[in-house]
Amino acid sequence: MGDMTSPFPADFARALPKAELHVHLEGSVDPATMLTLADRHGVEPPAPDVDGINEWLRFDGFPSFLERYFWVCGLLRSADDFADIAHAYLESAHQQGAVHVEFHVSSSYHIVEQGSDWSEVLGGVVAGCQRAEDAYGISSLLIPDLSPHLGAAAAQQALEVVLSELHPRVAALGMGGPADNWPDEDFRAAFDRARNAGLHTVSHAGEHGPAWEVRHALEQFGAERIQHGIGAMGDPEVVAMLVDEGVACDVCPGSNLALAAVPSLDVHPLPAMLDAGITVTLGSDDPPLFHTDLLSEYEHAWNLCGLDEDGLRSLADNSLVESFAPTDAVTAWLD
């Protein structure tokens, strides 16, 4: 561990090859791109310039966060829109030293709630990812997310479409959103079906909710990674499950603070998670909405945990090892 007062070595952290495994494509749209999309589609933006959009993004609770999130989602209407936002975020991630990104894409929102053409959504995202790979050498994969608040039938509906148009960049099935109905509806069937189709499985759990969510995601969904997972620290048995089964938690301190999952960063459980032996990776979740980015999350970890450069390197290595990128690429990045 390092000196708690030592300054964050930003250049060192940027130079570390790293992956980002917890970032939502729809929540990655930066203010300049929001304005471009609004102009493209004849939508009046909530502010006329980047500074104004940044100010508008300072929400005061979860409902106002959702209002902003879905306003951005409403700007995504064509394959070009999805291509542009994927490329823009991958360019930003590359500038922060990321060599690989795994985008969560809200398949339930696009397919079930909006009735969008998934072929157009997927084709656009893939095109943007390829453009970024050609330009910057950055690798990327996609994780279509199911939304549990829509129910198990809607999850199966979205999954049916996703599986009917599988692309090599689609690596895993995810679950994101309120989890109150997990014990009452059969989401396990969707995850079993995804695994049988050759996909990995991940799930949001233990963000605002307690440890039972993490246990449920492990036992019922077979989750290979947990998004957030901070609630696991309320139950030693669940902590032991994560450690014994080697399941990583893709933690986002900036998001947790912005959405009041923790009252302050000073009490964030990240240090306790590392001390307990949980494998942790860092992500920015919805970076413009939370006024953060990937390097800021490494700075949060540096300050919270009193890390030294080896500690930062360990977190970066975790992100590569726990990714779904090809083994030979992971080995090259680690070397």
TORDO-586020 format. One record per residue: residue in one letter; x negated, z negated, y negated of N, C-alpha, C in turn. Coordinates in steps of 0.05 Angstrom, whole numbers, padded with zeros to 5 digits, always signed. Each point is the difference from the previous one (the first is absolute). Layout:
! residues N
AXZYXZYXZY
...
END
This chain:
! residues 335
M-00017+00000+00024+00017+00000-00024-00018+00000-00025
G+00011+00012-00021-00016+00002-00024+00006-00022-00020
D-00014+00002-00023+00004-00018-00022+00027+00006-00013
M+00018-00020-00002+00026+00004-00010+00000+00011-00029
T-00022-00004-00014-00001+00008-00028-00014+00027-00004
S-00010+00012+00021-00015+00025-00002+00019+00023-00006
P-00008+00019-00017+00017+00022-00008+00005+00019+00023
F+00023+00012+00000+00007+00019+00021-00018+00024-00001
P-00013+00008+00021-00019+00023+00000+00016+00026+00004
A+00012+00010-00022+00019+00022+00002-00014+00025+00011
D-00025+00006-00009-00013+00024+00010-00006-00002+00030
F-00008-00024+00009-00005-00004+00028+00026+00004+00016
A+00022-00012-00009+00025+00003+00014+00010+00029+00000
R-00005+00014-00022+00009+00028-00001-00016+00017+00020
A-00025-00006+00003-00018+00016+00018+00006-00005+00029
L+00014-00022+00007+00006-00005+00028+00020+00020+00011
P-00006+00014+00021+00021+00017+00013+00023-00019+00009
K+00024+00007-00007+00023-00017+00006+00025+00016+00005
A+00019-00012+00014+00026+00013+00004+00021-00017-00013
E+00021+00013-00009+00024-00015-00010+00023+00005+00019
L+00010-00021+00012+00019+00002+00022+00028-00010-00009
H+00002-00009-00024+00026-00010-00010+00005+00009-00028
V+00010+00025-00002+00008+00011-00026+00023+00019+00005
H+00021-00003-00017+00024+00016+00003-00002+00025-00017
L+00004+00023+00012-00003+00025-00015+00019+00000-00024
E+00025-00008+00003+00019+00001-00022-00007-00020-00022
G-00014-00021+00008-00008-00021-00019-00028+00005-00012
S-00012+00023+00006-00027+00005-00009-00001+00017-00025
V+00023+00008-00010+00001+00020-00022-00009-00013-00026
D-00021+00010-00012-00010-00011-00025+00017+00009-00024
P-00002-00015-00022+00017+00006-00023-00002+00029-00010
A-00024+00012-00001-00003+00027-00010+00016+00019+00018
T-00002-00004+00026+00014+00017+00019+00031-00005-00002
M+00008-00024-00005+00029-00005-00005+00010+00017-00023
L-00015+00001-00022+00008+00016-00023+00001+00030+00007
T-00020+00009+00015-00001+00028+00009+00025+00007+00017
L+00006-00018+00019+00023+00005+00017+00026-00001-00016
A+00003-00019-00018+00024-00002-00016+00004+00026-00017
D-00022+00010-00011+00002+00025-00016+00007+00024+00018
R-00012+00000+00024+00005+00022+00019+00030+00002+00007
H+00013-00023+00002+00028-00001+00010+00020-00005-00022
G-00009+00000-00025+00018-00004-00022+00013-00028-00001
V-00016-00020+00008+00009-00028+00000-00012-00014-00024
E+00017-00015-00015-00011-00015-00023-00015-00025+00011
P-00025-00002-00006-00015-00023+00010+00007-00026-00016
P-00006-00023+00011+00007-00025-00013-00019-00006-00024
A-00021+00016-00003-00019-00003-00022-00013+00028-00004
P-00010+00006-00024-00010+00027-00005-00029+00004+00007
D-00015-00021+00005-00028+00004+00005-00010-00020+00022
V-00025+00003+00007-00011-00016+00022+00001-00030-00006
D-00008-00007-00025+00001-00028-00008+00028-00011+00003
G+00019+00015-00009+00028-00009+00002+00009-00003+00028
I-00007+00019+00018+00007-00002+00028-00013-00025+00012
N-00025-00005-00007-00013-00024+00011+00014-00025-00009
E+00010+00000-00024+00015-00024-00010+00026-00002+00015
W+00014+00023+00004+00025+00000+00015-00003-00010+00029
L-00024+00005+00011-00005-00009+00027-00004-00030+00003
R+00000-00015-00022-00003-00029+00002+00027-00012+00004
F+00008-00001+00026+00026-00011+00007+00000-00030+00002
D+00024-00012+00001+00002-00029+00000+00014-00011+00025
G-00002+00014+00022+00012-00010+00024+00004+00023+00020
F+00008-00007+00024+00003+00020+00021+00021+00021-00007
P+00023-00007-00011+00020+00020-00007-00010+00021-00020
S-00015-00009-00020-00010+00019-00020-00023+00016+00012
F-00015-00011+00019-00020+00016+00014+00014+00023+00015
L+00021-00007+00015+00014+00021+00015+00011+00021-00019
E+00011-00008-00023+00010+00019-00019-00022+00021-00008
R-00024-00010-00005-00022+00018-00007-00009+00017+00024
Y-00001-00013+00023-00009+00014+00024+00018+00024+00006
F+00027-00005-00001+00018+00021+00007+00003+00021-00022
W-00006-00007-00025-00001+00020-00021-00022+00020+00006
V-00024-00011+00008-00022+00018+00008+00008+00017+00024
C+00012-00013+00020+00009+00016+00024+00018+00023-00008
G+00017-00005-00020+00019+00020-00009-00013+00025-00012
L-00026-00003-00008-00015+00023-00012-00011+00018+00022
L+00000-00009+00025-00013+00015+00022+00021+00018+00013
R-00001+00026-00008+00022+00018+00008-00009+00025+00014
S-00026+00006+00000-00009+00025+00012-00026-00005+00015
A-00007+00019+00016-00025-00002+00015-00024-00002-00019
D+00002+00014-00023-00022-00002-00020-00003-00028-00011
D+00023-00013-00004-00001-00028-00010-00016-00017+00019
F+00006+00001+00026-00013-00016+00020-00029+00008+00003
A-00006+00025-00002-00028+00009+00002-00016-00011-00024
D+00012+00001-00024-00014-00009-00023-00006-00030+00000
I+00019-00016+00009-00004-00029+00000-00020-00008+00022
A+00001+00013+00023-00019-00007+00021-00028+00007-00009
H-00004+00024-00012-00026+00008-00009-00010-00018-00022
A+00017-00008-00019-00008-00017-00022-00010-00027+00010
Y+00015-00011+00019-00008-00027+00009-00026+00002+00016
L-00003+00020+00016-00024+00002+00016-00025+00005-00018
E+00004+00015-00022-00022+00003-00019-00008-00027-00011
S+00020-00016-00008-00006-00027-00010-00013-00018+00021
A+00010+00001+00024-00012-00016+00022-00029+00008+00005
H-00005+00026+00000-00027+00010+00003-00019-00011-00021
Q+00010-00001-00025-00017-00010-00022-00006-00030+00004
Q+00015-00014+00017-00005-00028+00005-00015-00005+00026
G-00009+00022+00012-00016-00003+00024+00015+00002+00026
A+00026+00006-00001+00016+00003+00024-00008+00026+00014
V-00004-00001+00026-00005+00023+00016+00024+00008+00017
H+00020-00019+00001+00024+00005+00017+00023-00016-00012
V+00024+00012+00000+00024-00013-00009+00022+00006+00020
E+00016-00021+00005+00024+00003+00017+00024-00006-00017
F+00015+00021-00008+00023-00002-00017+00025-00008+00016
H+00013-00021-00010+00028-00005+00010+00018+00018-00016
V+00018+00014+00015+00019+00019-00012+00028-00009+00009
S+00018-00004-00019+00026-00012+00007+00018+00021+00012
S-00003+00005+00026+00016+00020+00014+00030-00007-00001
S+00007-00025+00003+00029-00007-00001+00012+00006-00027
Y-00015-00005-00022+00010+00006-00027+00005+00030-00003
H-00020+00016+00007+00003+00028-00004+00021+00013+00018
I-00001-00007+00026+00017+00013+00020+00029-00011-00001
V+00003-00027+00000+00026-00012+00002+00014-00004-00027
E-00015-00012-00018+00013-00007-00026+00003+00024-00019
Q-00021+00017+00000+00001+00023-00019+00009+00026+00013
G-00001+00001+00027+00007+00025+00013-00020+00022-00006
S-00025-00007-00005-00020+00020-00006-00009+00015+00024
D-00011+00023-00004-00011+00017+00021-00027-00012+00007
W-00002-00013+00023-00025-00013+00008-00023+00020+00003
S+00007+00025+00008-00021+00021+00002-00013+00004-00027
E+00016+00000-00021-00011+00004-00027-00016-00024-00009
V+00010-00024+00005-00015-00024-00007-00027+00000+00015
L+00002+00002+00026-00024-00001+00017-00020+00023-00007
G+00011+00024-00004-00018+00022-00006-00014-00004-00027
G+00014-00011-00019-00013-00005-00026-00021-00021+00002
V+00005-00022+00014-00020-00021+00003-00024+00010+00014
V+00004+00014+00022-00022+00011+00015-00017+00019-00017
A+00013+00017-00016-00014+00018-00017-00018-00015-00020
G+00011-00021-00012-00015-00016-00019-00024-00014+00014
C+00005-00010+00024-00022-00013+00014-00022+00020+00007
Q+00008+00024+00008-00020+00020+00006-00016+00009-00024
R+00014+00003-00023-00014+00007-00025-00021-00021-00007
A+00008-00026+00003-00019-00021-00006-00023-00001+00020
E+00006+00005+00025-00022+00001+00020-00019+00022-00006
D+00010+00024-00007-00018+00022-00007-00016-00006-00025
A+00011-00013-00019-00014-00005-00025-00019-00023+00001
Y+00008-00022+00014-00016-00025-00001-00010-00009+00027
G+00009+00013+00022-00008-00009+00026+00014-00025+00010
I+00021-00008-00014+00014-00025+00007+00020+00006+00022
S+00000-00017+00020+00018+00001+00023+00026-00014-00006
S+00022+00009+00012+00026-00013-00005+00019+00005+00024
L+00016-00021+00005+00021+00001+00020+00026-00011-00012
L+00022+00005+00014+00026-00008-00010+00014-00019+00020
I+00015-00019-00012+00015-00020+00015+00029+00001-00010
P+00018+00016+00013+00028-00001-00008+00011-00028+00005
D+00013-00011-00021+00012-00027+00002+00030+00002+00004
L+00010-00019+00017+00029-00004+00003+00008-00023-00018
S+00025+00001-00010+00010-00021-00018+00021-00017+00015
P-00007-00024+00008+00019-00016+00016+00026-00006-00013
H+00001-00002-00027+00026-00007-00013+00021+00022+00005
L-00008+00024+00008+00019+00021+00006+00012-00003+00028
G-00012-00017+00017+00010-00004+00027-00015+00017+00021
A+00004-00008+00025-00015+00012+00022+00009+00029+00005
A+00026+00006-00004+00009+00028+00004-00014+00019-00020
A-00002-00009-00025-00013+00017-00020-00030+00003+00006
A-00012-00022+00011-00028+00002+00008-00004+00021+00021
Q+00018+00001+00020-00002+00020+00021+00005+00028-00011
Q+00018+00002-00020+00005+00026-00012-00025+00011-00014
A-00013-00018-00016-00025+00009-00013-00021+00006+00020
L-00003-00017+00020-00021+00005+00020+00004+00026+00015
E+00025+00007+00006+00007+00025+00014-00012+00023-00016
V+00004+00000-00026-00010+00022-00016-00031+00000-00001
V-00011-00024-00003-00030-00002-00001-00012+00011+00026
L+00011-00008+00022-00011+00008+00026+00004+00030+00005
S+00021+00011-00012+00005+00028+00005-00019+00018-00015
E-00014-00011-00020-00018+00016-00016-00027-00015-00003
L-00010-00010+00023-00026-00014-00001-00022+00018-00009
H-00016-00011-00018-00024+00014-00010-00024-00017+00008
P-00023+00013+00005-00024-00016+00007-00007-00022-00020
R+00007+00002-00025-00006-00021-00019+00019-00024+00003
V+00022+00003+00014+00018-00023+00004-00012-00017+00023
A-00010-00024-00007-00015-00016+00019+00016-00023+00012
A+00020-00010-00015+00013-00025+00008+00028-00001-00011
L+00016-00017+00012+00026-00007-00011-00002-00028-00012
G+00012-00003-00024+00000-00026-00013+00028-00010-00005
M+00001-00025-00010+00026-00012-00008-00005-00015-00026
G+00017+00005-00020-00004-00013-00025+00027-00007-00013
G+00002-00023-00012+00024-00008-00013+00011-00027+00010
P+00022-00009-00011+00012-00026+00007+00004-00002+00031
A-00008-00023+00011+00000-00003+00029+00021-00019+00010
D+00021-00006-00016+00020-00020+00009+00014+00008+00025
N+00004+00026+00004+00015+00009+00023-00017+00007+00025
W-00025-00005-00001-00018+00005+00023+00011-00012+00026
P+00007-00026+00000+00009-00012+00025+00026+00010+00010
D+00016+00013-00017+00028+00007+00007+00003+00030+00008
E-00020+00016-00007+00002+00029+00006-00024+00009+00017
D+00004+00021+00015-00021+00008+00019-00018+00021-00013
F-00020-00010-00014-00020+00018-00011-00023+00005+00020
R-00001-00017+00020-00021+00003+00020+00001+00028+00013
A+00024+00010+00005+00003+00026+00013-00013+00022-00015
A+00001-00002-00027-00013+00021-00016-00031-00001+00003
F-00010-00024+00001-00029-00003+00003-00009+00009+00028
D+00016-00007+00020-00007+00009+00027+00000+00030+00002
R+00020+00012-00013+00002+00029+00000-00024+00013-00014
A-00008-00012-00023-00023+00011-00015-00025-00002+00017
R-00004-00022+00013-00024-00004+00017+00000+00021+00023
N+00023+00005+00012+00002+00019+00021-00007+00029-00010
A+00004+00004-00026-00006+00026-00012-00030+00001-00008
G-00015-00022+00004-00028+00000-00006-00008-00011-00026
L+00019-00013-00014-00006-00011-00026-00009-00029+00002
H-00016-00009-00018-00006-00028-00004+00024-00014-00013
T-00001-00027-00001+00022-00014-00012-00011-00022-00018
V+00012-00002-00024-00007-00021-00019+00026-00010-00012
S-00002-00023-00014+00025-00010-00013-00007-00019-00023
H+00016+00002-00021+00000-00021-00021+00012-00025+00013
A-00012-00023-00007+00011-00026+00009-00015-00022-00015
G+00014-00022-00004-00013-00023-00012-00010+00005-00028
E+00015+00016-00016-00007+00004-00028+00013-00022-00016
H+00027+00001-00002+00015-00022-00012+00011-00018+00021
G+00002+00011+00025+00012-00015+00021-00019-00017+00016
P+00010-00017+00018-00016-00019+00015-00014+00012+00024
A-00013-00017+00015-00016+00009+00023+00015+00013+00022
W+00026-00006+00003+00016+00012+00021+00000+00030-00002
E-00001+00010-00025+00000+00029-00003-00025+00012+00013
V-00023-00012-00003-00024+00010+00011+00002-00001+00031
R+00009-00023+00010+00004-00002+00029+00018+00022+00011
H+00022+00004-00014+00020+00020+00008-00013+00028+00000
A-00015+00006-00020-00013+00027-00002-00020+00004+00023
L-00013-00022+00007-00019+00002+00022+00014+00002+00027
E+00019-00017+00005+00013-00001+00026+00020+00022+00004
Q+00016+00007-00020+00021+00020+00003-00009+00029-00007
F-00017+00003-00020-00007+00026-00008-00027+00009+00011
G-00015-00019+00011-00027+00006+00009-00019+00009-00022
A+00004-00012-00024-00015+00008-00023-00030-00003+00004
E-00015+00021-00005-00029+00000+00002-00014-00010-00025
R+00014+00002-00023-00008-00012-00025+00024-00011-00013
I-00004-00021-00017+00021-00012-00015-00005+00005-00030
Q+00020+00011-00014-00003+00003-00029+00008-00027-00013
H-00018-00010-00015+00002-00027-00013-00008-00021+00020
G+00020-00013+00013-00006-00020+00020-00007-00027-00010
I+00002-00004-00027-00009-00026-00011+00018-00023+00010
G+00025+00006+00006+00018-00021+00010-00008-00011+00027
A-00017+00014+00014-00010-00010+00027-00013-00027-00003
M-00012-00006-00023-00015-00025-00003+00018-00025+00002
G+00026+00004+00000+00018-00023+00003+00004-00009+00029
D-00012+00015+00020+00004-00007+00028-00026+00005+00015
P-00014-00022+00008-00025+00003+00014+00002+00018+00025
E+00023-00001+00014+00003+00017+00024-00001+00030-00007
V+00012+00007-00023+00000+00028-00008-00028+00008-00009
V-00014-00018-00014-00028+00005-00007-00016+00006+00025
A+00004-00017+00020-00015+00004+00025+00007+00027+00013
M+00025+00008-00002+00008+00026+00011-00016+00023-00014
L-00001-00002-00026-00014+00021-00015-00030+00001+00008
V-00012-00024+00002-00028-00002+00007-00005+00009+00028
D+00015-00011+00019-00005+00006+00029+00006+00029+00006
E+00020+00012-00013+00007+00027+00006-00016+00020-00017
G-00016-00010-00019-00016+00017-00017+00016+00018-00018
V+00023-00010-00010+00017+00015-00017-00007-00005-00029
A-00007+00021-00015-00008-00002-00027+00024-00003-00019
C-00004-00014-00022+00020-00001-00022-00011+00016-00024
D+00016+00019-00009-00007+00016-00023+00011-00014-00025
V-00017-00016-00013+00009-00019-00020-00003+00012-00028
C+00019-00007-00018+00000+00011-00027+00004-00023-00020
P-00021-00014-00008+00003-00023-00018+00014+00007-00026
G-00007+00023-00012+00012+00007-00026+00030+00004+00002
S+00008+00013+00022+00029+00003+00005+00013-00027+00004
N-00012-00017+00016+00012-00026+00006+00004-00016-00026
L-00019+00002-00019+00003-00014-00025+00023+00013-00017
A-00001+00027-00001+00020+00014-00017+00028-00005+00009
L+00005-00002+00026+00027-00003+00011+00006-00030+00006
A-00017-00018-00009+00004-00029+00002+00001-00009+00029
A-00013+00015+00018-00003-00011+00028-00019-00024+00000
V-00017-00001-00020-00016-00024-00006+00003-00007-00029
P+00000-00026-00008+00004-00007-00028-00025+00007-00017
S-00023+00000+00012-00024+00007-00014-00021+00009+00020
L-00020+00015-00009-00021+00008+00019-00016-00024+00010
D-00001-00021-00016-00016-00024+00008+00010-00011+00027
V+00025+00004+00006+00011-00012+00025+00005+00022+00021
H-00010+00024-00004+00004+00021+00019-00014-00008+00027
P+00013+00005+00023-00011-00009+00025-00022+00018+00011
L-00010+00019-00015-00021+00018+00011-00024-00016+00009
P-00010-00020-00015-00023-00015+00011+00006-00013+00027
A+00024-00012+00002+00007-00013+00025+00003+00020+00023
M+00009+00024-00006+00002+00021+00020-00027+00007+00011
L-00019+00003-00018-00028+00007+00009-00012-00023+00015
D+00004-00025-00010-00011-00023+00014+00012-00003+00028
A+00025+00008+00003+00013-00003+00027-00009+00022+00019
G-00015+00020-00009-00009+00021+00017+00018+00024+00001
I+00020+00002-00018+00017+00023-00001-00015+00023-00012
T+00002+00024+00013-00013+00024-00011+00017+00009-00024
V-00012+00004-00022+00014+00007-00025-00011+00026-00011
T+00018+00018-00008-00008+00022-00017+00015-00003-00027
L-00009+00014-00020+00012-00002-00027+00013+00026-00008
G+00024-00003-00012+00014+00023-00010+00013-00006-00027
S+00009+00021-00014+00011-00003-00027+00031+00002+00000
D+00012+00008+00023+00029+00000+00003+00013+00022-00017
D+00008-00007-00025+00011+00019-00019-00016-00003-00026
P-00024+00011-00001-00019-00009-00021+00009+00003-00029
P+00011+00022-00009+00008+00001-00029+00021-00021-00007
L+00019-00005+00019+00021-00019-00005-00010-00028-00001
F-00023-00005+00013-00011-00027+00000-00025-00002-00018
H-00006+00021-00015-00023+00000-00018-00025-00008+00015
T-00005+00013+00022-00023-00006+00016-00011+00026+00012
D-00022-00002+00014-00011+00023+00015-00017-00012+00023
L-00011+00017+00016-00014-00010+00024-00024-00018-00007
L-00016+00008-00019-00023-00016-00008+00009-00027-00012
S+00022+00000-00014+00010-00026-00010+00007-00019+00023
E+00010+00011+00022+00006-00017+00023-00026-00012+00012
Y-00021+00016+00000-00026-00011+00009-00010-00021-00019
E+00005+00003-00026-00008-00020-00019+00017-00025+00004
H+00026+00002+00005+00016-00023+00006-00012-00016+00024
A-00007+00015+00021-00012-00013+00024-00026-00013-00007
W-00017+00013-00016-00025-00012-00008+00004-00026-00014
N+00019-00001-00019+00004-00024-00015+00014-00022+00016
L+00020+00008+00017+00015-00019+00015-00017-00014+00022
C-00017+00016+00013-00013-00009+00024-00030-00007-00004
G-00009+00004-00025-00029-00006-00005-00018+00018+00017
L+00007+00025+00002-00015+00018+00018-00027+00007-00012
D-00018+00008+00018-00025+00014-00009+00003+00029+00008
E-00022+00015-00004+00002+00029+00006+00006+00005+00030
D-00011-00017+00017+00006+00004+00029+00030-00005+00005
G+00012-00018-00014+00028-00005+00003+00017+00024-00009
L-00008+00013-00022+00014+00024-00008-00004+00022+00020
R-00025+00003+00011-00005+00020+00020+00017-00004+00025
S+00003-00025+00007+00016-00006+00024+00029+00009-00004
L+00012-00005-00023+00027+00009-00006+00002+00030+00001
A-00020+00014-00012+00000+00029+00001-00002+00010+00028
D-00018-00012+00016-00003+00008+00028+00025-00004+00016
N+00014-00023-00005+00025-00005+00013+00020+00023-00004
S+00001+00009-00025+00019+00021-00007-00005+00026+00015
L-00026+00005+00005-00007+00024+00015+00007-00003+00029
V-00008-00022+00011+00003-00005+00029+00030-00002+00007
E+00016-00012-00017+00029-00004+00006+00017+00025-00007
S-00012+00020-00012+00015+00024-00007+00006+00015+00026
F+00017+00021-00004+00007+00017+00023-00016+00027-00002
A-00021-00001-00016-00017+00024-00002-00015+00005+00026
P-00008+00024+00006-00015+00006+00024-00025-00017+00003
T-00006-00008+00024-00023-00018+00005-00026+00011-00010
D-00005+00025+00003-00025+00012-00009-00003-00002-00030
A+00023+00003-00015-00001-00002-00029-00006-00029-00008
V+00013-00019+00013-00005-00029-00005-00029-00007+00004
T-00011+00009+00023-00028-00005+00006-00018+00011-00022
A+00005+00024-00009-00016+00012-00021+00002-00015-00026
W+00024-00009-00007+00003-00016-00025-00015-00026+00002
L+00002-00013+00023-00014-00026+00004-00030+00004-00001
D-00010+00021+00011-00029+00006+00000-00009+00006-00028
END
